[in-house]
Amino acid sequence: MKILLTGATGFIGTALIQELSGGDFELSVVIRHKVDYFPDKVKQFVVGDFVNNTDYSNILVGIDCVIHLAGKAHVVDKAKAFVLNEFRLINTDLTLNLARQAAASGVKRFVFLSSIRVNGNQNIKPFLELDDPNPQEPYAISKYEAEQGLFKLAKETGLEVVTIRPPLVYGVNAPGNFDRLMNWVSKKSPMPLPLGLVNNSRSLVAIDNLVDFIVTCVTHKNAVNEVFLVSDREDLSTTQLLRKIAKAFNKKIFLLSVPVQLMIFMAGFLGRKADAIRLFSSLQVDSSKAKELLNWNPKITMDEQLLKIAKAQKINVNISNLSC
């Protein structure tokens, strides 16, 4: 099977390349700049900056499946009035342009990485695929609009569309908040954090599990024109997550028992109340559809993935010390 991958240099894309290049696939990637750390068997197509009118026709010749990971996740200047349009240019327009050309080129399947944020930012019971979408911010809105456009295109052209909405993805070199947690725990003497009383419940997905699920969606006949929520199925609180990370790193941490409502109140004085509520709220997903329809189960536990992260970070530290 011939696969075209976008977003190949990102956190998820890099891990996916390692999986696909070791299997029975012919893998091509669309990238801005040629890189030298991909396996030799991976064919690279350099397109420069991604724009919504890029011509992919030559790249798509003979491709069976497109895995589309590329997207815009962050905005440097949140005060810009046209933030939503910025997200739409990459997450919606570029996605649909690529999908239309894929359908016209005879590509059979299009796997799209969306986000659990399409369902919403918090919940009191686990999200399901059948729940009404409730995207709250420009990023999630643009992803949802891409989903709608893709399924409309599927009806018009016969292109097989698969949409995946993961929660927070963690693993070696994970970006964002998870990386900050790793850095905090790995310090010689981590400063105490006021997170000892956080009693929320959150779903996460290990990078190894997400990659395995994406590969499953590439080939499984029952994945056609479906939306999937995927997770480790090990929901836990922020407090429990911190303790699991500390255990993997064999570290002692100190979590102060500060009431959550007090922290939210104090965050209000800093103009960060909404961020605090999001941090301390629950966000669970029910990924039973993946098991029932695709017979998929997580291949790695959270503890196992955290140990891999700790081991990799220790190796990186040792290499850094040797190079000093």
ChimeraX attribute file (.defattr): number of C-alpha atoms within 10 A of each C-alpha:
attribute: neighborCount
match mode: 1-to-1
recipient: residues
	/A:1	12
	/A:2	16
	/A:3	21
	/A:4	25
	/A:5	21
	/A:6	19
	/A:7	18
	/A:8	24
	/A:9	21
	/A:10	16
	/A:11	17
	/A:12	21
	/A:13	20
	/A:14	15
	/A:15	18
	/A:16	22
	/A:17	21
	/A:18	13
	/A:19	15
	/A:20	17
	/A:21	17
	/A:22	11
	/A:23	10
	/A:24	9
	/A:25	14
	/A:26	17
	/A:27	20
	/A:28	23
	/A:29	23
	/A:30	23
	/A:31	20
	/A:32	16
	/A:33	13
	/A:34	14
	/A:35	10
	/A:36	7
	/A:37	8
	/A:38	17
	/A:39	11
	/A:40	9
	/A:41	12
	/A:42	16
	/A:43	14
	/A:44	21
	/A:45	18
	/A:46	14
	/A:47	16
	/A:48	12
	/A:49	10
	/A:50	15
	/A:51	14
	/A:52	17
	/A:53	11
	/A:54	14
	/A:55	13
	/A:56	17
	/A:57	12
	/A:58	9
	/A:59	18
	/A:60	23
	/A:61	13
	/A:62	14
	/A:63	20
	/A:64	19
	/A:65	25
	/A:66	25
	/A:67	24
	/A:68	22
	/A:69	20
	/A:70	23
	/A:71	23
	/A:72	16
	/A:73	11
	/A:74	11
	/A:75	14
	/A:76	7
	/A:77	8
	/A:78	9
	/A:79	8
	/A:80	10
	/A:81	9
	/A:82	11
	/A:83	17
	/A:84	16
	/A:85	15
	/A:86	17
	/A:87	22
	/A:88	23
	/A:89	18
	/A:90	21
	/A:91	27
	/A:92	26
	/A:93	20
	/A:94	20
	/A:95	24
	/A:96	20
	/A:97	16
	/A:98	21
	/A:99	26
	/A:100	18
	/A:101	16
	/A:102	24
	/A:103	20
	/A:104	13
	/A:105	18
	/A:106	17
	/A:107	24
	/A:108	15
	/A:109	27
	/A:110	28
	/A:111	25
	/A:112	24
	/A:113	20
	/A:114	27
	/A:115	20
	/A:116	29
	/A:117	23
	/A:118	22
	/A:119	24
	/A:120	18
	/A:121	19
	/A:122	20
	/A:123	15
	/A:124	11
	/A:125	12
	/A:126	16
	/A:127	20
	/A:128	19
	/A:129	19
	/A:130	9
	/A:131	10
	/A:132	11
	/A:133	17
	/A:134	15
	/A:135	20
	/A:136	13
	/A:137	14
	/A:138	19
	/A:139	26
	/A:140	25
	/A:141	21
	/A:142	26
	/A:143	28
	/A:144	23
	/A:145	17
	/A:146	23
	/A:147	25
	/A:148	14
	/A:149	17
	/A:150	26
	/A:151	19
	/A:152	14
	/A:153	18
	/A:154	21
	/A:155	12
	/A:156	10
	/A:157	13
	/A:158	16
	/A:159	25
	/A:160	22
	/A:161	27
	/A:162	26
	/A:163	25
	/A:164	22
	/A:165	21
	/A:166	22
	/A:167	22
	/A:168	20
	/A:169	20
	/A:170	25
	/A:171	23
	/A:172	22
	/A:173	15
	/A:174	19
	/A:175	13
	/A:176	10
	/A:177	11
	/A:178	16
	/A:179	14
	/A:180	12
	/A:181	14
	/A:182	21
	/A:183	12
	/A:184	18
	/A:185	22
	/A:186	20
	/A:187	10
	/A:188	9
	/A:189	12
	/A:190	14
	/A:191	12
	/A:192	12
	/A:193	14
	/A:194	16
	/A:195	20
	/A:196	19
	/A:197	17
	/A:198	19
	/A:199	16
	/A:200	18
	/A:201	22
	/A:202	24
	/A:203	23
	/A:204	21
	/A:205	25
	/A:206	28
	/A:207	22
	/A:208	21
	/A:209	22
	/A:210	23
	/A:211	21
	/A:212	19
	/A:213	21
	/A:214	19
	/A:215	15
	/A:216	16
	/A:217	26
	/A:218	21
	/A:219	13
	/A:220	12
	/A:221	12
	/A:222	13
	/A:223	21
	/A:224	19
	/A:225	19
	/A:226	15
	/A:227	20
	/A:228	25
	/A:229	22
	/A:230	29
	/A:231	27
	/A:232	22
	/A:233	19
	/A:234	13
	/A:235	20
	/A:236	19
	/A:237	19
	/A:238	21
	/A:239	19
	/A:240	18
	/A:241	15
	/A:242	21
	/A:243	19
	/A:244	17
	/A:245	23
	/A:246	20
	/A:247	17
	/A:248	19
	/A:249	20
	/A:250	13
	/A:251	15
	/A:252	14
	/A:253	19
	/A:254	15
	/A:255	16
	/A:256	12
	/A:257	12
	/A:258	14
	/A:259	13
	/A:260	19
	/A:261	13
	/A:262	10
	/A:263	16
	/A:264	19
	/A:265	14
	/A:266	14
	/A:267	16
	/A:268	15
	/A:269	9
	/A:270	8
	/A:271	10
	/A:272	13
	/A:273	16
	/A:274	11
	/A:275	13
	/A:276	18
	/A:277	19
	/A:278	13
	/A:279	17
	/A:280	23
	/A:281	21
	/A:282	22
	/A:283	28
	/A:284	26
	/A:285	25
	/A:286	17
	/A:287	22
	/A:288	19
	/A:289	16
	/A:290	22
	/A:291	12
	/A:292	10
	/A:293	14
	/A:294	16
	/A:295	12
	/A:296	18
	/A:297	18
	/A:298	19
	/A:299	12
	/A:300	15
	/A:301	15
	/A:302	22
	/A:303	14
	/A:304	12
	/A:305	21
	/A:306	22
	/A:307	19
	/A:308	16
	/A:309	21
	/A:310	22
	/A:311	15
	/A:312	15
	/A:313	18
	/A:314	14
	/A:315	12
	/A:316	12
	/A:317	12
	/A:318	11
	/A:319	11
	/A:320	10
	/A:321	9
	/A:322	8
	/A:323	7
	/A:324	5
